[in-house]
Amino acid sequence: MQSPANPPGNPAQTRQPPRTPSTPAPRAEVPNAVAVKRHYGRWIAVVVLVALALGAVKSLAQNPQLEWGVVGQFLFDGQILEGLGQTLLLSVVSMLVASAIGLVFGFFRLSRNPVLRTLGSLYVWVFRSVPALIQILFWGNLALFAPRLGIGIPGTGWSLVSASTNDVLSPFAASIVALSIANGAYLAEIIRSGLLSVDEGQHLASSALGLTWWQAQRKVILPQALRVMIPPAGNQFITLLKETSLVSVIAGGDILSHAENISGYNLRTVELLIVAAIWYLAVTSAATLGQGLIERRTARGVGRQKRKAKAETAESVKEASL
C-alpha cells in the first residue's frame, strides 16, 4: 500500500500549489531603513583642528610681546590706506597691461609663422623662469647701467627723445613694468590654453561664413575661450595682488612699504605686518568673491545648453518607449 503524498500532521512536507504563468513570483521584503555611515574620523579631525586654531588664537591674543592696540591704531591709518590704494592701482594696471601682453604672445605661440612662434616661446620661457623679485630689482635699478633712456639711431649719437632713467622709471612705474612683464608670461599660456579649448569646427565654420581672422577671433573664438580662461586668470590676479608686496624692496609705494616705514620709527614691526596681512586678506577675499560671480555669469550659457540637451534626450527616450 502506497503512503499518501501529503501525510496529515506533517506541514513541512506540504506541497505548495503549482504556480501558473499568471501568478507573480514572491518578492523578498526589502527594509525601508537605510544604513547611515558614521564618519567618526571627520568629527575627530574637526575637533582637533578647532582645538589647534583656538590654541593659536589664544597664544597670539595673550602674547605679552604683541600690542594689539597698535594694530587697531594703524589699521585705518592714513598712510596705510594710501598704501592700500597704491596696491590696488598697481594690481589693476599691471593686470591690464599683462593681459594685453599675454594676448599678443598667446597668439604668437599658436602662430604658423616660426619666427613669431619662437619669439613667443622665448618670452614665456625667460620671464616665467626668472623670479618676480629679481625682475623687480632689475627694473628698479635699471639706472645703474642705463642712466638715460631715449629714442634715436644706435651708433650715431643722435636721439629724438632722451631723459634720465630715474625720471622715466620711478619706483612705482618700475613696479608696473616688472609685474606686467612677469605676469604676462603666465597669462600668455592661459590664453593659449583657452584658445586651444575651442573646437576646430568653430574655426571652419567662421571661415565658411566669410569672416576674417580678426572677426572670427573677436566674435566666435574668444567668447567661447573666455569661459576657460577666467578661472586661471582670476587666480593669477589674486597671485598678482600678493606679489605687489615684493615691490617694497624698491619702495614701490604699496601697503607693505608704508607699513615698513611706520615700523621704522615706532619699532612695532610684527604689529604693522599684521596690519598689512589683514588688508591683503581682505582684498584677496573680495577678489575671490568677484571671480566666483564672473565664473557663474559666464557659465550660464553652458548650463542652459546642458539643460536643453538633457530635455531633448529625455523626450527622445520617451518617444522611443512609445
C-alpha positions, 0 to 999 in steps of 0.5 A: 500500500502506497503512503499518501503524498501529503501525510496529515500532521506533517506541514513541512512536507506540504506541497505548495500549489503549482504556480501558473504563468499568471501568478507573480513570483514572491518578492523578498521584503526589502527594509525601508531603513537605510544604513547611515555611515558614521564618519567618526574620523571627520568629527575627530579631525574637526575637533582637533583642528578647532582645538589647534586654531583656538590654541593659536588664537589664544597664544597670539591674543595673550602674547605679552610681546604683541600690542594689539592696540597698535594694530587697531591704531594703524589699521585705518591709518592714513598712510596705510590706506594710501598704501592700500590704494597704491596696491590696488592701482598697481594690481589693476594696471599691471593686470591690464597691461599683462593681459594685453601682453599675454594676448599678443604672445598667446597668439604668437605661440599658436602662430604658423609663422616660426619666427613669431612662434619662437619669439613667443616661446622665448618670452614665456620661457625667460620671464616665467623662469626668472623670479618676480623679485629679481625682475623687480630689482632689475627694473628698479635699478635699471639706472645703474647701467642705463642712466638715460633712456631715449629714442634715436639711431644706435651708433650715431649719437643722435636721439629724438627723445632722451631723459634720465632713467630715474625720471622715466622709471620711478619706483612705482612705474618700475613696479608696473613694468616688472609685474606686467612683464612677469605676469604676462608670461603666465597669462600668455599660456592661459590664453593659449590654453583657452584658445586651444579649448575651442573646437576646430569646427568653430574655426571652419565654420567662421571661415565658411561664413566669410569672416576674417581672422580678426572677426572670427577671433573677436566674435566666435573664438574668444567668447567661447575661450573666455569661459576657460580662461577666467578661472586661471586668470582670476587666480593669477590676479589674486597671485598678482595682488600678493606679489605687489608686496615684493615691490617694497624692496624698491619702495614701490609705494604699496601697503607693505612699504608704508607699513615698513616705514611706520615700523621704522620709527615706532619699532612695532614691526610684527604689529604693522605686518599684521596690519598689512596681512589683514588688508591683503586678506581682505582684498584677496577675499573680495577678489575671490568673491568677484571671480566666483560671480564672473565664473557663474555669469559666464557659465550660464550659457553652458548650463542652459545648453546642458539643460536643453540637451538633457530635455531633448534626450529625455523626450527622445527616450520617451518617444522611443518607449512609445 
